[in-house]
Amino acid sequence: MSETAGEIGPDEILARLPHRFPFLLVDRAHSYVEGQSITGIKCVSAGEPYFAGHFPGFPVMPGVLIIEALAQTGAVLMSKTLDADINNTVILFMGVEKARFRRPVRPGDVLEMPVRVTDTRRGIFRFEGEALVNGRKVADASFSATSAQNS
């Protein structure tokens, strides 16, 4: 898959993650460093299906979906580092710790999500990630994931 200086475009995101609309929460990524770090990008559209009910008149991206976007960014990093084939390997989110939400994410915002590996043992990757809008932190979390073979 082609890339330029750590850039990962939409086609490669689709090749690295099994998620699809409306649950695909990473549009592209950059600053990939094998086994170490990546920055995911999510352009938050007013057409996101969750905005209709969260909240009418004051649409806010649910915090759990911000954490999911961070986890998907970590999954792209894992998938690329392990050179995983999504046809027979799945990246499984294992847990989240210390999640904090600092500001609402609204339609039109662009989430920039730097994620870094803090530890890797026995096939388990541990991550720290932040979600930023215009350089301001909106959320952060520590989380973990592993890979498994599809049956």
Residue, then its C-alpha position, 0 to 999 in steps of 0.5 A: m500500500s502506498e504512503t508518503a512520509g507516514e501518510i495513510g489515506p482513506d483506501e488504506i484505512l479501509a484495508r486496515l480496519p473492518h469498520r464501515f460507515p456509520f461506525l468507521l471513525v478514522d478518515r485518514a492518518h499521518s505521522y505513522v512510526e512503526g510500533q510507536s505512534i500515529t495520528g488519526i484524523k476524523c472530520v466530524s460531519a453534521g450528517e453523522p447519524y448520532f447527532a439527531g438524538h445527541f442532542p437535538g438543538f445542540p449536537v455533541m459527539p458522544g464521548v464513547l465514540i471519541i474513545e472508539a475513534l482513538a481505539q480505531t486509530g490505535a488499531v490502524l497502528m497495530s494493523k500496519t505494524l503487524d502487517a495484519d490482513i483483515n480477512n483473517t485477523v481482527i484487532l480487539f479493543m480490550g479496555v479503557e482507563k483514565a478516560r477524560f472528556r474536556r470539551p464538546v465535539r461539535p459538527g464541523d470539528v476536525l478531531e486530530m488523535p495522536v496515539r502512542v504505544t506505551d507497552t507491548r507484551r504477549g501480543i497486547f498493545r497498550f496505548e495513550g491517546e488524545a483527541l484535539v480540536n484546533g490544538r485544544k484537548v477535548a479528550d484523552a485516554s489510556f487503552s489496550a488492544t490485541s489481535a486474534q485470528n478470524s474463524 
